[in-house]
Amino acid sequence: MQKKEWQRNVVIGIVVAAIFFGWWLRGFLYSNWRFQLFSRRSWAYVANEFESGWMLNAKSDWIFLITLLLAIPLFLYIWYLCTKIRWRKLIKKTWKWIVALVAALFAGKAIAYHTNKKKKKTTLAPPPPAILPKSSSSSARPRPMGLSSAILNMPTQETTYGTAPTFSGTAASTMQTPPPYSTPEPAWQTDSFKDDVSNIPLEDIQLPQREPVVEDIPQLFTGAGYQLIENVKTSLQTLDFLAVASDRVYAVLIDKEAGDWLAEEEPFNGEAPLWFSEVDHRVSPIYELRQSVTELQTKITPDFPDKTIHAFMIEQKGNIINAEEMLRTWKELDVIVSRTDIGGTEDLPITALAIESTNPASPAEIEGITKLVKGED
């Protein structure tokens, strides 16, 4: 870790030097005194002036000299400040802020587009009713009555030839005019289409929930050939169990902290790396797990030099949002990370696929390792 920290500081120093000397100081000196910082000729001229007894009378001469004298101390101080900044985290936060801003802008445009489109639809007038052609009175046919009404209202007296039969008013009253023409309401104006997603209250919107992975973690290890030593305590934490086999030992930690976590495994200024959520932060559980592995390895190595302990963390409740990019880092740190229950993301393998089958350890090995890690006599 110290080597990585040293390399990081050197890279930051190179970048700061390039900006400070190659851009700012060089431009400042040249624009004010036509002094070229990386020119031997300019430096030779200044040295010759001092040898000739250069008297600093003007303010610009004093500013020039003070700038040269304070250049290196100012550079070292800026370098020191830049090493205190967690650039990777700052870049990630800046990038997330830019992505969120762009997403918000596009979401605002989309909402405005759908709102305008909805307004256009709601103000659209329904189609006019069809106009029926009016027939003249001379060519209009009389509306036929029902058969039963015509028989009941027939006159009782006989009519002579050429005399038109007369009908009672009841028959005439049965001839009703047809109802006025009406157009059905368009389908897009019915109540089932008037509800808009944007009008639904926020508390009523439910996001899809992750389907929990149902696994019996201890049973998975025992079924793969491991024997478990439960509740192993170290100076930093209490492990769920040690899974001991003939050729390997896993220090297993089941992480039960809920929430969305941004993982980080690089220490800063010798301090433990931190995981951040929206409302909290904590020391990386993988960092503490690796420290516990080192502590346990020191205890068992004198009696079992062929047994190597490996870190194994299972995410049960939380969601590691940058798990995809952290998988390579965890592999370099010799840590296996899997998920179970509602832990995630899907970039992590489920625990059943992360456990390798092996041959069981002997009872004597289990007894000896248990005494060493638990401090039993």
Salt bridges, closest charged atoms under 4 A:
GLU5 OE2 - ARG8 NH1 3.83
ASP191 OD1 - LYS194 NZ 3.51
ASP196 OD2 - LYS118 NZ 3.83
ASP240 OD2 - LYS256 NZ 3.41
ASP247 OD2 - ARG248 NH2 3.07
ASP255 OD2 - ARG282 NH2 2.95
GLU264 OE2 - ARG88 NH1 3.99
GLU264 OE1 - LYS92 NZ 3.98
GLU266 OE1 - ARG88 NH2 3.47
GLU295 OE2 - LYS299 NZ 3.99
GLU325 OE2 - LYS92 NZ 3.28
ASP334 OD2 - HIS310 ND1 3.06
ASP341 OD2 - LYS317 NZ 2.61
GLU346 OE2 - ARG210 NH1 2.67
GLU356 OE1 - ARG248 NH1 2.89
GLU365 OE2 - LYS307 NZ 2.99
GLU367 OE2 - LYS371 NZ 3.46
